Amino acid sequence: MPHDAIRALQTEKLVKQVRHVYDHVPYYRDLMDKKGVSPDDIKSIDDLCKLPFLSKADLRETYPYGMLAVPLSDCVRIQSTSGTTGKRVIAYYTQHDIDLWEECCARAIVAAGGSRDDVVQVCYGYGLFTGGSGLHGGSHKVGSLTLPMSSGNTDRQIQFMMDLKATMLCCTPSYAAYIGESLRDRGYKPEDNYLKAGIFGAEPWTEEMRRDIEKSLGIKAYDIYGLTETSGPGVAFECSEQHGMHINEDHFAVEVIDPDTGEVLPEGEKGELVFTSLDKEAFPLLRYRTRDICVLTREKCPCGRTHVRMSKPLGRSDDMLIIRGVNVFPSQIETVLINEGYAPVYRIEVDRVNNSDTLDVFVELPPDRFTDTVSGIISKEKKLGGAIRTMLGISPIVHLVPPKTIERSEGKAVRVIDKRKLHD
Ligand code: DLL
C-alpha cells in the first residue's frame, strides 16, 4: 500500500478508535479532558500528537481492568508481561483482537520465508507470556505444521527438531544460541538439521549474535518485535533484507519521541517508540510509551513492503546503564565479546564501592581455550578488558569463567545485575 493510502487508512481507524476509547475508558477520558482534547479534535492521523501519552505507570494504576474498552464478556483471552517486579501488565483480547494479532505474526512467518509446507517449532514460553501463543497462532494462520514445544527441556526440543524435521524455529535469541550450542555438543553439524530460518525476539540481540546463531544452526535468523501492551510479538518483523523491522502500520501508528520532553522527533532521529493501537477492541492503548529507544526509516525497502522500518531497539530509556557517568548499553559489551571470539553468554555486574562505580563482566572461556595457563587466562582477560574499554570509554574487570558456568536462559536472558539499586 503506498504511504498516502496507509495514512488515509490510519486516519479512518484513528478517528473511530479515539471515540471508542473516550466513550468506554473513563481513565483515558479523564486524561483527554485534563489535556483539553476531545474526540472531535482528532480529524486525521496528523492529530495524533494532540493525545495524552500512556505509560506502564498508568497500566499499574488501572490494574487489572481499568483499561478495558469492551464488556468483559466480549473478551476471550488474557495474557501478561514476563516482568517479575511490581504488578504485571494484563492485556485482554476479543476474538477480533486475537485474529488481528495472529495476522501480524503470520506476516512475520511469511516474511521469513514460511508457508504451509513448513514445520514451525515454537519454543517461546506458552502461558501468560505472549511469545508462545502469538507465534503459534501466526503459524496456524499461515497453515504451517505447528509444533507447540514451549521453552525448556532442550533434549526434547532437539529430538523433535530432528525427528519431525522442523524447518523454522521461534524462540528468544539467547535460547536459539543455546540450542545451537547443545546441537554442537551432541555432535551435530549445522547442516545436519532441517531448519532454514528462525524468528527470534523478545530481548535485545546484536548483529554479531545474529551471525553466530546463523552459523551454529545453518539458518537465516530474523528479528521480531512486540510487547504485551500492543498484543505481543508481531508489531514489527524483519523481511528477507534483514535490515530493520517493518511495523504493521495498518494496525499500529508509530511515533518516535524525545524521552525527556515528549516532543515528536523527525524521521531518522533516535528516540523512544510510541505506539497507538488503531483497531484493537478490548485493550486499545493510545500513544503508549514503550521505553524502547529506536530509529525509524521510510527509505524504500527492496523487499517491496511499504511499511516503515524500525531499527533493532538500541536499549531502553529506563534500563540504560550509567556507569561512572557513561551511558552503557549491554549490547555494546556483547558486540565486543563476539568480535573477540567469545560466545554471547555473559553476565554484567555493576556496583558502587567507595562512591565509585565498578563494572565486572563475567564471560565463559570457549572450551578450546580452557586448557590455558593462568598467565594465559590473565592476558586474555586483559585483552578483552582493553577491547571493552575502547568501546565504552571505561575499564571493566573481566572474569573468564569455565565453560557452562553462566546460567543459560530458556526465555529472556537476565544479563545485567545492577547492585547499586539495592543500596538506594
Ligand atoms: O517480549 C513480546 C515478544 C514475544 C516479542 C516474542 C517478540 C517475540 P513483553 O514481555 O511485554 O513482550 O516485553 C516487551 O521486550 O518493550 C522490548 O524492550 C523487548 N523486546 C521485544 N522484542 C524485542 C526485540 C514480548 N526483537 C519488551 N529486540 C519490549 C529487542 C525486544 N527487544
Boltz pocket constraint, residues with backbone or C-beta under 6 A from the ligand:
constraints:
  - pocket:
      binder: B
      contacts: [[A, 80], [A, 81], [A, 82], [A, 83], [A, 124], [A, 130], [A, 131], [A, 200], [A, 201], [A, 202], [A, 203], [A, 204], [A, 205], [A, 223], [A, 224], [A, 225], [A, 226], [A, 227], [A, 228], [A, 229], [A, 232], [A, 233], [A, 234], [A, 290], [A, 292], [A, 312], [A, 313], [A, 316]]
      max_distance: 6.0
